Amino acid sequence: MYYQTSLPFSAGLITAIAVTAGFGLLFSLLGAAKITNKLKQRRAKKLRQKFFKKNHGLLLQQLISSNNDIAERTRVFSLEELEQATNKFDHNRILGGGGHGTVYKGILSDQRIVAIKKAKIIVQREIDQFINEVVILSQTNHRNVVKLFGCCLETEVPLLVYKFISNGALSFHLHGQSENPLSWKDRLRIALETARAIAYLHSAASISVYHRDIKCANILLTDTLTSKVSDFGASRSIAIDETGILTAVQGTHGYLDPEYYYTSRLTEKSDVYSFGVILAELLTRVTPVFSSHSSEGTSLASHFVSHIRDNRFSDILDAQIVEEGGAEDVEVVARLAEACLSLKGEERPTMRQVETVLEDVQNSRVNLSSQITRVNRNAINDQPYKGSKGGEETRLYSLEKDFIESSEIPR
């Protein structure tokens, strides 16, 4: 009798104990998970603080806060803000990228559309280049230079946040699958705006800045085809009274200044040479290094100079722009490009002189005489486009071949 009445009691007790134990285990697991999550958050916070310090965050904050103009234009973002802006760097937000990193499209909390550059390679040189770009762009304010909104220093390599430029790079419009080829008017204006930006960097900014990687891929275009110079990672800033600096060679095949390549001396004329290649691309729609019947790696610079010096304009210039722009104006720009591509830096015009010539072409203030271009206000001295021939031209070919075959150039 006792056994029969105690059985239900025992079963109920066991059930109660089991339920209590289950809840206890559940609460223990939840507590452990909460503690683990807090520890992870604490470790992540410490890691962000470590990266912030490593990436010179305090120095950058001091730089930004020390100048009201810079403080209004540039800010330091948290990683959380940029993760929210890109949906945690979702693959669908990728705008493009290459060996050095990936660019994501993001929307900030204030609805500004931005492009966020995230590096792939974690080496000190990459970090230094990102910091260098922040320092330069935070002190730069020009309508034809891409706008830097700020950076994030809480990752192993800093993230850079730019204003989103919607229409891609000039290289796509010249050499890609663009349905509408750029008109002569647009090409001339893009060249002029780019020249203005580089001239500003060389002489009008608070410090002189040598870009060191001027190329079509670094010229971005807005919906209205306004030019924006970008990618200042390799740039160098120097005192306004200095004329050059010895530095490790950096640049891109096809755009690299021969003089800089062999002397390691970077000057403003190094950017002038690279801009000359861009002018040649705008005039021909040929890539800086291309395949020809005689060679797989022909340099546009040497090929272009050879044709212009021999007055073989029709053999190399894009027929569209000759028809739209007129032979005289196009020849002026072609000879300007030839001057920029001189082997000796001292024989190249300054970017301010280049800007003046292009302004005169745009405003139809150009005179052409005896195959030597002269512009109103004597923007370039005497015979600006007369280059030496013969041995120097042959040397230009051999130098360019060395560039193409070299594997020592970092960028």
Buried (B, 14 or more C-beta within 10 A) or exposed (E): EEEEEEEEEEEEEEEEEEEEEEEEEEEEEEEEEEEEEEEEEEEEEEEBEEBBEBBBBEEBBEBBEEBEEBBEBBBBBEBEBBBBBBEEBEEEBBBBBEEBBBBBBBBBEEEEEBBBBBBEEEEEEBBEBBBBBBBBBBBBBBEBBBBBBBBBBBBEBBBBBBBBBEBBBBBBBBBEEEEEEBBBEBBBBBBBBBBBBBBBBBBEBEBBBBBBBBBBBBBBBEEEBBBBBBBBBBBBBBEEEEEBBEBEBBBBBBBBBBBBBEBEBBBBBBBBBBBBBBBBBBBBBBBBBBEEEEBEBBBBBBBBBBBBBEEEBEEBBBEBBBEBBEBEBBBBBBBBBBBBBBBEBEBBBBBBBBBBBBBBBBEEEBEBEEEEBBBEEEBBEEEBBBBEEEEEBEBBBEBBBEBBEEEEBEB
